[in-house]
Amino acid sequence: MASGSKVWTLYALGATTVAGLAARKALTTSWKVATGKQPPQNPAHPDTSFGEAVMWASVSGVAVGVARMLASRKAATYYRKSTGHLPANLEEVEV
């Protein structure tokens, strides 16, 4: 069980990291197309407009969060198909 847990941890970490990076890249490209300029490097910088900072923080947070969640779900599905059960931290719970 311990080695399965380590495999799951590494697999999930890799999947969510790649998904987060891909989402960030896609979002940066979309931002450039939509606005004609680069996204804010640091939304907390005083020279970045408040509206632009809020929009970038909101959109990037949602996009990266959803991408990581989807990758984690896909990884859990693959893990279950490979081992016949979910990882310990994702065991079925009554809803």
N, C-alpha and C positions, 0 to 999 in steps of 0.2 A: 504494500500500500504506500509506503514512503517513497519508493522510486516512482510509482505512478503519479504521486502528488508532485514530485519534482518535474516530471515530464510535463504534466499539465501546466504547472507554473511557467516553465520555459516556453511552452507552446503558446499559451495565452499571452504572455508578455510580448513575444515576437509578433503575434498576429495583431495585437492592439497597437503596438509601436508602429508597425508598417501602415496600418490603417490610419493612424493619426497623422503620419507624415504625408501619406497620399492625399488625405482630406485637406491638409494645410496647403499643399502644392496646388490642388484643384481650386481651392478657395482664393489663393493669391492670384492665379490666372484669371478666374472669374471677376475678381475685384478690379484687375487691370482693364479687362474688357468693358466692364460696366461703368467705371469711373474715368478711365483714361489715365490713371496714375497709380503709383505703387501704394499698397496698403500701408498704414502707419507702422513704422518700425517699433515705436514705443508709444502706445496710446496714452500713457501717463505724462508724456512730454507736454509742456505748456504751449508749444507752438502747434500742436495738433488740435484741430477744432474739437469741441466737446461732442458735437453730433457725430463726427467721423470716428472719434474714439469709442463712443458708445456703440455705434453700428458695427465697427470691426470687432469689438469685444463680444458683442452678442452673436453675430453671425459666425465668427470663428469658434466660439465656445460651443455653440449648438452643433456645428458641422463636425468638429473633431469629436465631441462627445457621442454623437450618433454613430459616426464611423467606428469608433472604438467599441461601442456597445454591439453593433452588428458583427464586428470581427470576433468579439468574445463569444457571442451566440453561435457563430459558425464554428469556432474552435471547439465549443462544448458539444455541438452536434457531431463533429468529427471524432472527438474523444469518446463519446458514447458509442458511436458505430465501431470504433476500434477496440474498445475494452468491454463493451456490454453494459456499462454503467456511467453515470455522470461523475465528475470529480466530487470529492467530499464536500467542498464548499458550495456546490450547486445541487445537492441532493434534493429530490422532490419534496415540496412542502405543500401542505393543504392550503388552499386559497379560500 
